[in-house]
Amino acid sequence: MNIMNKKERAKERREKRSQEISHLRTIPYSDYQRWWSSTTTAVVTGANRGIGFEIARQLASHGLTVVLTSRDTNAGEEAANVLQEGGLNVVFHQLDIVDPLSVNSFAGWIQETFGGLDILVNNAGINFNFGADNSVEFAEKVIETNYYGTKRVIKAMIPLMRPSAFGARIINVSSRLGRLNGRRNRIGNIELRQQLEDVDSLSEELIDGTMNTFIKQVKDGTWESGGWPQVFTDYSLSKLAVNAYTRLLTRFLLDRPDCEKICISCCCPGWVKTAMTAWAGHTSPEDGADTAVWLALLPDLSVGGKFFAERREINF
């Protein structure tokens, strides 16, 4: 009975917050808040469907120029056409975030076509587990895409981010499943958890090394005793790495000279009704996209290095 009551209360809280967010989306930005213009360029990866498509649609609806990317050219062109037919300023370019040649080609095109970008939303990602599944059959692919692919795009785009008094923005679409201190789904190795948590000991080598250790254990069959997250282990770890990398980069990106600062943050869209969740989520794509769009359009850089869900800061 108590479990049911807890579930019902959680459902009520979700529905109430969803209504609040839907209302907030109807409030137009004032001239004072609108730091962007029609020439402000936002890149959204993995935007041919689901949350990415909705992020692209909402950003374009606010008057920005949006570059919609997709690994699949046909799907991406079709998605961009839908938004263009709605009068939105959206262009498509193919981008496979796991392919260095594709990323380099895309970077060159962005520089040549727009002279740079102002906003990067890293949404592209994959997941092969549904429901109670916890297979690690595709663990290497999941981590290569969700973490290393995202990192590859960030490194390629940082030099192209346009100087601005308002700062450029990078938003990484992540997940609560990647929280270091989640109650039910965290790394069991306390020493490793503390190293990843401590911003002074955090390094790219530590994050990469953690992913490499997991992949090695997957290959030799010992991963189940490795103390890794218990739910969607490969996906959770890939998002833990994205969160850690976000925190790591913050130190460098906000220390840049004025007008060259880049605000990087991450957000959890929730359990969204999309193909990635086999349509089992309880959040609409519109609500799932909301926090990423909100972070992209905030007029200040105070959100740098932080993690958000439903427009509220949450713990890493």
C-alpha positions in Angstrom: 0.0 0.0 0.0 2.8 2.4 0.9 4.6 1.6 -2.3 1.5 2.4 -4.3 1.0 5.6 -2.4 4.6 6.6 -3.1 4.2 5.8 -6.8 0.9 7.8 -6.9 2.5 10.7 -5.1 5.4 10.7 -7.5 3.1 10.6 -10.5 1.1 13.5 -9.1 4.3 15.5 -8.6 5.4 14.7 -12.2 2.1 15.8 -13.6 2.0 19.0 -11.6 5.5 19.9 -12.7 4.7 19.1 -16.3 1.7 21.5 -16.1 4.0 24.2 -14.6 6.6 23.7 -17.4 3.9 23.7 -20.1 2.7 27.0 -18.7 6.2 28.5 -18.5 6.7 27.7 -22.2 3.7 29.8 -23.1 5.3 32.9 -21.5 7.1 34.9 -24.2 10.7 36.1 -23.6 10.9 39.8 -23.0 13.2 42.1 -25.2 15.5 42.3 -22.2 15.8 38.5 -22.0 16.2 37.9 -25.7 20.0 38.0 -26.2 19.7 36.2 -29.5 18.7 37.2 -33.0 17.8 35.4 -36.3 21.5 35.0 -37.0 22.2 33.2 -33.7 23.1 29.7 -34.8 22.3 26.6 -32.8 23.5 23.1 -33.7 21.4 20.2 -32.4 22.9 16.7 -32.9 20.7 13.6 -33.4 17.7 15.8 -34.2 15.9 13.8 -36.9 13.4 12.5 -34.3 12.3 12.5 -30.6 13.8 14.9 -28.1 16.4 16.3 -30.6 13.8 17.1 -33.2 11.7 18.9 -30.5 14.7 20.8 -29.2 15.4 22.0 -32.8 11.8 22.9 -33.3 11.5 24.9 -30.1 14.8 26.8 -30.7 13.8 27.6 -34.2 10.4 28.8 -32.9 12.2 31.3 -30.8 13.7 32.8 -34.0 17.1 31.2 -34.1 18.8 29.6 -37.1 19.0 25.9 -36.3 21.3 23.3 -37.9 19.6 20.0 -37.5 22.0 17.1 -37.7 21.4 13.3 -38.1 23.6 10.3 -39.0 20.9 9.3 -41.5 20.8 11.8 -44.4 17.3 10.9 -45.5 15.8 11.0 -42.0 17.5 14.3 -41.3 16.4 15.9 -44.6 12.8 14.8 -44.0 12.8 16.2 -40.4 14.3 19.5 -41.6 11.7 19.8 -44.3 8.9 19.3 -41.8 10.2 22.3 -39.8 10.9 24.4 -42.9 7.3 23.9 -44.1 6.3 25.3 -40.7 8.2 28.5 -41.6 11.1 27.8 -39.3 14.7 28.7 -40.2 16.2 25.1 -40.1 18.9 23.6 -42.3 20.1 20.0 -42.3 23.7 18.6 -42.4 24.7 15.0 -42.0 26.8 14.3 -38.9 27.9 10.9 -37.5 29.4 11.8 -34.1 31.4 8.5 -33.9 33.2 9.2 -37.3 36.1 11.7 -36.9 36.0 12.4 -40.7 32.2 13.3 -40.5 32.8 15.5 -37.5 35.7 17.3 -39.2 33.7 17.7 -42.4 30.8 19.2 -40.4 33.1 21.6 -38.5 34.5 22.9 -41.9 31.0 23.3 -43.2 29.8 25.3 -40.1 32.8 27.6 -40.4 32.3 28.1 -44.1 28.5 28.5 -44.0 27.9 30.4 -40.8 31.3 31.6 -39.6 30.8 29.6 -36.4 28.0 28.8 -34.0 26.6 30.1 -30.7 24.8 27.1 -29.2 25.6 23.4 -29.3 23.1 20.9 -28.0 24.6 17.4 -27.8 21.6 15.2 -28.0 22.8 12.3 -30.2 22.9 9.1 -28.3 22.0 5.4 -28.3 20.6 2.8 -25.9 19.9 -0.9 -26.5 18.2 -1.8 -23.2 14.5 -1.6 -22.5 12.3 -2.4 -19.5 14.2 -4.8 -17.2 16.9 -5.6 -19.7 20.5 -5.0 -18.8 22.6 -6.4 -21.6 26.1 -5.2 -22.2 26.3 -6.7 -25.7 26.6 -3.3 -27.2 28.5 -1.6 -24.3 31.4 -0.5 -26.4 29.2 1.1 -29.1 27.1 2.8 -26.4 30.1 4.4 -24.7 31.8 5.2 -28.0 28.7 7.1 -29.2 27.3 8.7 -26.0 30.6 9.7 -24.4 33.4 9.7 -26.9 31.2 10.9 -29.8 29.8 13.8 -27.7 33.4 14.7 -26.6 34.6 14.6 -30.2 31.9 17.1 -31.3 32.6 19.4 -28.3 36.3 19.5 -29.1 35.6 20.2 -32.8 33.0 23.0 -32.0 34.7 24.9 -29.2 37.2 26.7 -31.6 34.2 27.7 -33.8 32.0 29.2 -31.0 31.5 32.9 -31.7 32.7 35.5 -29.2 29.8 37.2 -27.5 29.1 39.4 -24.5 26.5 36.8 -23.5 28.8 33.8 -24.0 28.3 30.8 -26.1 26.5 27.7 -24.8 26.9 23.9 -24.8 24.1 21.8 -23.5 24.7 18.0 -23.0 21.5 16.0 -22.9 22.3 13.4 -20.2 20.4 11.3 -17.7 19.8 11.0 -14.0 20.9 7.4 -14.5 24.5 8.8 -14.7 24.5 10.5 -11.3 27.4 9.7 -9.1 25.4 9.6 -6.0 22.0 8.3 -7.1 20.5 6.2 -4.4 19.8 3.1 -6.5 22.2 3.3 -9.4 25.7 4.4 -8.5 29.2 3.2 -8.8 30.0 0.9 -5.9 33.7 1.7 -5.7 33.7 4.5 -3.2 37.3 5.6 -3.9 36.5 5.9 -7.6 33.3 7.7 -6.9 35.1 10.2 -4.7 37.8 10.8 -7.4 35.1 11.5 -10.0 33.2 13.7 -7.6 36.2 15.8 -6.6 36.7 18.5 -9.2 40.4 18.8 -8.2 41.2 15.1 -9.0 38.8 14.9 -12.0 40.6 14.6 -15.3 39.9 13.4 -18.8 42.3 10.5 -18.2 40.3 9.5 -15.1 37.0 9.5 -17.0 38.5 7.7 -20.0 40.2 5.2 -17.7 36.9 4.4 -15.9 35.2 3.7 -19.3 38.2 1.6 -20.4 38.1 -0.5 -17.2 34.4 -1.2 -17.7 34.8 -2.2 -21.3 37.7 -4.5 -20.4 35.5 -6.2 -17.7 32.7 -6.5 -20.3 35.1 -8.3 -22.6 36.5 -10.7 -20.0 33.1 -11.3 -18.4 33.8 -9.8 -14.9 31.7 -6.6 -15.2 28.9 -7.8 -13.0 31.2 -7.9 -10.0 32.8 -4.5 -10.9 30.4 -2.4 -8.7 28.9 -0.6 -11.7 25.4 0.9 -11.9 22.8 -1.8 -11.9 20.2 -0.3 -14.3 21.1 0.1 -18.0 24.8 -0.2 -16.9 26.4 0.8 -20.2 24.0 3.7 -20.9 24.3 4.9 -17.3 28.1 4.9 -17.4 28.2 6.7 -20.7 26.0 9.5 -19.2 28.1 9.5 -16.0 31.1 10.2 -18.2 29.3 13.0 -20.1 28.3 14.6 -16.7 31.9 14.3 -15.4 33.3 15.8 -18.7 30.8 18.7 -18.4 32.1 19.5 -14.9 35.7 19.1 -16.0 35.3 21.5 -19.0 33.5 24.2 -17.0 36.8 25.1 -15.2 38.4 26.0 -18.5 35.5 27.4 -20.5 34.3 29.9 -17.9 37.9 31.0 -17.2 38.3 32.3 -20.8 38.4 36.1 -21.3 35.2 38.1 -21.4 33.3 37.7 -24.7 35.0 34.3 -25.2 33.4 32.4 -22.3 31.5 29.3 -23.0 28.8 28.0 -20.6 28.5 24.2 -20.6 25.8 22.4 -18.6 23.9 19.2 -18.8 20.3 18.2 -18.3 18.1 15.1 -17.9 15.0 15.2 -20.2 13.2 12.6 -18.1 11.8 9.2 -19.2 10.4 10.4 -22.5 8.0 8.7 -24.9 10.4 8.1 -27.8 11.9 5.3 -29.8 14.9 5.2 -27.4 12.6 4.1 -24.5 10.5 1.9 -26.8 7.7 4.5 -26.2 7.5 3.5 -22.6 8.2 6.9 -21.1 5.8 9.1 -19.2 7.1 12.5 -20.4 6.2 14.0 -23.8 9.0 15.0 -26.2 7.9 18.7 -25.8 8.4 18.5 -22.0 11.6 16.4 -22.5 13.1 19.1 -24.7 12.1 22.0 -22.5 15.1 22.2 -20.1 17.7 22.0 -22.9 16.0 24.9 -24.7 15.6 26.8 -21.5 19.4 26.4 -20.7 20.3 27.4 -24.3 18.3 30.7 -24.0 19.1 31.8 -20.5 20.6 35.3 -20.6 23.4 34.6 -18.1 26.1 32.0 -17.6 25.2 31.1 -14.0 24.2 27.6 -15.0 27.7 26.6 -16.1 28.9 23.3 -14.8 25.5 22.4 -13.3 23.0 19.6 -13.9 19.3 20.3 -14.5 16.0 18.5 -14.8 12.6 20.2 -15.3 14.3 23.6 -15.1 15.7 22.8 -11.6 19.2 22.1 -10.6 19.9 18.5 -9.4 23.0 16.9 -7.9 25.6 15.1 -10.0 
